[in-house]
């Protein structure tokens, strides 16, 4: 019995939990992605869009959107035995960007969700993570009525640093979202390792 408890304790001690941000423009699918991949009931801080907010929230490309995240979304997914990701979805509107600094503390990396119908909405998130040297991948959420772009086209349109991964995804699909997160963990791991080697070299 004691040995069983010891094994469980050791397993807990070796478990790795990583913090990941899910960012992007208003209505791009951040809440949807977190909800689709989370193995726990996701925490959501959504409020109904108000008439007051219509003057500052551009709903032109997302006419059917009725709610917005006002603080964060939170979920958790186990990538493999001993590795879990804690997902923090950021609010998309610029009036909530003051929350990003707090949410980004201790993050391994970020997913920047993009909508090809309004790629310009991705620039603030891309700039934010580039300036803070937080590794990120761009995940193009493939909406049904959006034009299909290749990874190279998206990379060039967003003026991404060389090597920044661009992947296509369906934010509603758990397997698709999980693949994006795996890609991010692999990329961020390489980036952090390279920086560590540079610092000791």
N, C-alpha and C positions, 0 to 999 in steps of 0.2 A: 504494500500500500504506500509506504514511504517512498519507495523507488519510483512508483507511478507518479506521485506528486512531484518528485524531483524532476522527472522527465518533462512534466507539464510546465514546471517553472522555467526550466532551461529553454523549452520551446518558446515560451512567452518572451524570455530575455533576448532571444535571437531574432524575434519577429521584427521586421522593418516596416515602419509606417512613414510614408512620404506625403508631403503637402503639395498639391497641384492646384493651380488656378485655371479657371475656364473663363475667358474674357472675349470681348468682341463688341460690336455695335448693338444698338437697340433692336430687339426682335430677331436676332440672328439664330437663336436656338440654344442658348446657354442653359436655360432651365430645363429644356427638353433633353439635352445631352446628359446632364447630371441625373435627371430622373430616370433616363433609359438604362444607364449603366449601374446605378447604385443598387447594392444588395440590401441596403436598409431603406426604410421609408425616408425619402429625402426631406430635409428641412427647406421650406420655401418661405420667402418673405415677399410675396406678391400682393400688390394692391391693384384695385380696378383703376384703369385710366380715367382721369377726370377731365371735365371740360377745361379746367384751368391748365392742365398739363398739355392739352392739344396745341397750345401756342408754343411749346418748347420741345415736344416730342414729335418727330417726323414719322408719321404712320403711313406715308404714301405708298411704300412697298409692302406694308404689312397691315392692310386694311382690317383684317379679321382679328388682329391682336386686341385683346380687351384688358389685359393685365400687364403689370411691369414689376420687375424686381427692385425693391427699394433698399435692401441691405446686402443680402447674399443668398445663394443657394448652397446647401451642404449635402454631400453624399459620401459613400464609401464603397470601394470595390476591391476585392482581393484579386490581384493579378496572377499570383501563383502562391504556393505554400510559403508562408513566411514573409510575403510582400503585399502590403495593403496600401492603397492610395486614398488619401482624404481629399475630396474635391470641393473647392470653394468657387462657386460661380459669382462673378462680379456683376454689379449693376451696369447697364449699358449707357445710361444717359450721363452727360458730362456733369450735371449738377450733383451726381453721387460719386464722382471720381475721388473725392477726399477719402473715401473708404478704401481705395486701392492700396495706399501705402500700408495701412494696417493689415490688410488681407495678404499682401505679398511678403510679409515678414516670415522668413524661414522656408519659403517655397522652393522646391527643387526646380520647378519650371512651370510653364504655362501652355495652354492651348488657346490660340486665337482663332475663334470661329469666324468664317467669312462667308458673305453672300455675294455671288458674282453680279447680282443686279445692282449692288451698291458697295463695291469694293472700297470706296473712299471712307466708309464708316469704320474700316479696319485700321486706318492709319494711326489713330490715337493709341490703340492698344499695342501696335507694332512699335511705335516710337517709345512708349512707356517701358516696355521690356528691353528694347535695345539699349536705351540710355542707362538702365539699371543692371545691365548685363545678366538678365535672367533668361536662361535658355527657353525657347518656345518653338512650337510648330504651328503652322497655319493649316487649319482644317477647313476645307471648303465644303460647306453644308449644301448638298445638291438638292435644291428646291426644284419642284417639278416644272415650273414655268421659267426657270433661269437658263441662260445660255451656258453651255458647257465650255469651260476653259481648261487648258492643260496646266500642269504644275508649273512649267516654265513661264507661261503667260502670266499666271497669278504672281509668281515670284518677281517678274519684271515690272508688273503693274504696281506692286506694293514696294518696289525698290528694296527687296530684302537683302540682308547680308548674304554673301556666298555661303552655301551649305545649309542655310535654314530650310528644314524640310517643309514641303507643301504636300498635303494628302487630301484625297477626296473622301467624304463621309456622308452618312445619313444619320443625323443627330437622333432620329427616332429609333434607330436600330442598335440594340445592345452590343452585338458583335462588332459592328462598324465602329461604335464609340470606343470599345475596348481596344481595337487595333490602333486607333489614334493615340490612346493613352500609352500603350506599349511602345509605340514609335517615339513618343515624347520622352519616356523614361530612358530608353536606349540613347537617344540623342543628348539629353541633359546629362546623363552619366558620363558620356564621352567628353562633353564640354567641361564639366567640373573636374574630371581627371586631368585633362590637358592643362587647365589653369593651375591645378595643384602642382603638376610637374614643372610648369613654368616658374612657379613661385619658389620652388626648392632648387631649381636649376640655376 
